[in-house]
Amino acid sequence: MECPVQSRENAELLLAYCARRLDPETSAVLERHMESCAACRAFGQAQQSVWSALDAWEAVPVSRDFDQRLYARIGQEEHGSFWNRVVRPWLPLNLRPALSLALASAVVVVAFLVQAPTSLELSKQAQVETVDAEQVEKALDDLDMLRQLNLVPRTEVGASQSM
């Protein structure tokens, strides 16, 4: 017999033996194996202690109005909100935090779009910048014209300074 602890096919045999569900012949073969195999013997003893604890366990008695409270709670859940009835059962547990994050992001995007300047405001700003550039160009042209008018005195001033 191949060791049940090391073989997946025979692992169920060891569990069935501990639960006392094996026929007497297979139980005898497994008991002979457990005498020589320390791993199977340790596993069997651990399972026997679990089964003994389960046999000794006594359930707490249920209150008399348990069924009424249970059905009332089920009724509340059935008549609950749309979220609890429709969305929540279909939404996997690992996506619920992502849904909250997506909702918060959507709120931020909407707030940004509401506060962002419209295209009309942007075109007005562009016209103001164009007007400012035209004013600068006109001012430079005026300065050039003034320099041309003051060309003669500038050379005389330059000549008197060099003397």
C-alpha positions in Angstrom: 0.0 0.0 0.0 1.2 3.5 -0.9 1.4 5.9 2.0 -1.8 7.9 2.2 -0.1 11.0 3.5 2.2 11.1 0.5 -0.4 10.1 -2.1 -3.3 12.2 -3.0 -5.3 9.2 -4.2 -5.0 7.5 -0.9 -5.5 10.6 1.3 -9.3 10.1 1.3 -8.7 6.6 2.6 -7.1 8.0 5.8 -9.8 10.5 6.3 -12.5 7.8 5.8 -10.7 5.6 8.3 -10.7 8.3 10.9 -14.4 8.9 10.3 -15.0 5.1 10.6 -16.5 4.8 7.2 -14.2 2.2 5.8 -15.0 -1.5 5.4 -13.2 -3.8 7.9 -10.8 -5.3 5.3 -9.5 -1.8 4.2 -9.4 -0.7 7.8 -7.2 -3.6 8.7 -4.8 -2.9 5.8 -4.6 0.7 6.8 -4.0 -0.1 10.5 -1.1 -2.4 9.5 0.4 0.5 7.4 -0.1 2.9 10.3 1.9 0.7 12.6 5.0 1.1 10.4 4.4 4.7 9.2 4.9 7.5 11.8 3.4 10.2 9.5 0.1 8.3 9.0 0.0 7.4 12.7 0.4 11.1 13.7 -2.3 12.2 11.2 -4.7 9.5 12.4 -4.2 10.5 16.0 -4.8 14.2 15.2 -7.9 13.3 13.3 -9.1 11.1 16.1 -8.7 14.0 18.5 -10.8 16.2 16.2 -13.5 13.6 15.9 -13.5 13.2 19.7 -13.8 16.9 20.2 -16.7 17.1 17.8 -18.4 14.1 19.5 -18.1 15.9 22.9 -19.4 19.2 21.6 -22.9 20.2 22.6 -24.7 22.8 20.7 -26.2 25.8 22.5 -30.0 25.5 22.5 -31.8 27.8 20.1 -34.3 30.3 21.5 -38.0 29.7 20.9 -38.5 32.8 18.8 -35.4 32.1 16.6 -37.5 31.1 13.6 -39.7 34.2 13.8 -36.7 36.5 14.1 -34.9 34.7 11.2 -37.9 35.0 8.8 -38.4 38.6 9.9 -34.8 39.4 9.0 -35.1 37.6 5.7 -38.3 39.6 4.9 -36.4 42.9 5.7 -33.6 41.9 3.4 -36.1 41.0 0.6 -37.8 44.4 0.9 -34.5 46.3 1.4 -33.0 48.9 -0.9 -32.2 48.4 -4.5 -28.5 48.2 -3.6 -29.0 45.3 -1.2 -31.4 43.4 -3.4 -29.9 43.8 -6.8 -26.4 45.2 -6.9 -24.8 43.8 -3.8 -25.4 40.1 -4.5 -23.9 40.4 -8.0 -20.9 42.6 -6.9 -17.9 40.4 -5.9 -16.4 41.2 -2.5 -13.1 42.1 -4.0 -14.7 44.8 -6.2 -16.5 46.7 -3.5 -13.6 48.9 -2.5 -12.9 49.6 -6.2 -16.5 50.7 -6.7 -16.1 53.2 -3.8 -12.8 54.5 -5.3 -14.4 54.8 -8.8 -17.3 56.8 -7.4 -15.0 59.1 -5.5 -12.9 59.6 -8.7 -16.1 60.4 -10.7 -17.1 63.1 -8.2 -13.6 64.6 -8.5 -13.8 64.6 -12.3 -17.3 66.2 -12.3 -16.1 68.9 -9.9 -13.1 69.6 -12.1 -15.3 69.8 -15.2 -17.7 72.2 -13.5 -14.8 74.4 -12.3 -12.9 74.3 -15.6 -13.2 77.3 -17.9 -15.5 76.9 -20.9 -14.3 77.2 -24.5 -15.9 80.7 -24.7 -13.8 81.9 -21.8 -10.7 80.4 -23.3 -11.3 82.2 -26.6 -11.8 85.5 -24.7 -8.5 84.9 -22.9 -6.8 84.1 -26.3 -8.2 87.4 -27.7 -6.9 89.3 -24.7 -3.4 87.8 -25.3 -3.6 88.7 -29.0 -4.6 92.2 -28.2 -1.7 92.5 -25.8 0.7 91.3 -28.4 -0.7 93.8 -30.9 -0.2 96.6 -28.4 3.4 95.5 -27.8 4.1 95.5 -31.6 2.5 98.9 -32.0 4.5 100.2 -29.1 7.7 98.9 -30.7 6.8 100.5 -34.0 6.2 103.8 -32.2 9.6 103.5 -30.6 11.3 102.9 -33.9 9.6 106.0 -35.3 10.7 108.1 -32.4 14.3 106.9 -32.8 14.2 107.9 -36.4 13.1 111.4 -35.5 15.7 111.7 -32.8 18.5 110.3 -35.1 20.2 113.7 -35.7 20.4 114.9 -32.1 21.6 111.5 -31.0 24.6 111.7 -33.2 25.4 115.2 -32.1 25.2 114.2 -28.5 27.5 111.2 -29.2 30.0 113.5 -31.0 30.1 116.0 -28.2 30.7 113.3 -25.7 33.6 111.8 -27.6 35.4 115.2 -27.7 
